[in-house]
């Protein structure tokens, strides 16, 4: 999913959750690389991603 002039690569599998806290663990994303979280509502299909963190 491209955004902000960058090409993003998924580094962890998708996780289903129902009103509980979930974590994927930690992933090294290389030198000068950004990370962000993306979610999809399974009922409406609406998707969104958080702001990138460098």
N, C-alpha and C positions, 0 to 999 in steps of 0.2 A: 504494500500500500504506500504510494508516494505521497509526500506532504512536505510543504515548506522547502521544496527544492531538493529533498533527500529521498533516497530509496530505502525503505525500511525492510528488515529481514526478521521474520518470526524466529525467536530463539527458544521458545518453550511451547509445549502443546496447549491446546485449548482446555479450559477447566469449566465445568458446570458448577454453579453455586445457587443456593436458595436462601437468601437473607442471612448468610453466615460469612464470617471472615475466611478467606482462602489466600494462600500464598504459593507462589511457584518456586521459591528458592532464589538463589542469587546466580546471575549469569555475567561473566566477563564479556564486555562489549567492545574491547579493543581500545586503542589510543585515539583520543579525540572523537569518540563515537557517542551518539545519544541513545537514550532509552525512553520508552513511553508505554503506557498501558492502554489497550483498546478493549472495549466491551461491546457486546451485542445483546439486545433484549430479545429473548427467544420467543416472546409473544408477538411483539410488533415488528421484529426484524430490524429495528433501528440500530445503527452502529455509531460509535463515537470513540475518539482517542483523546487521551490526556495530553497535556503539554509535554514537550521533550525536555529531558534533563540531561545535561552534559557533564 
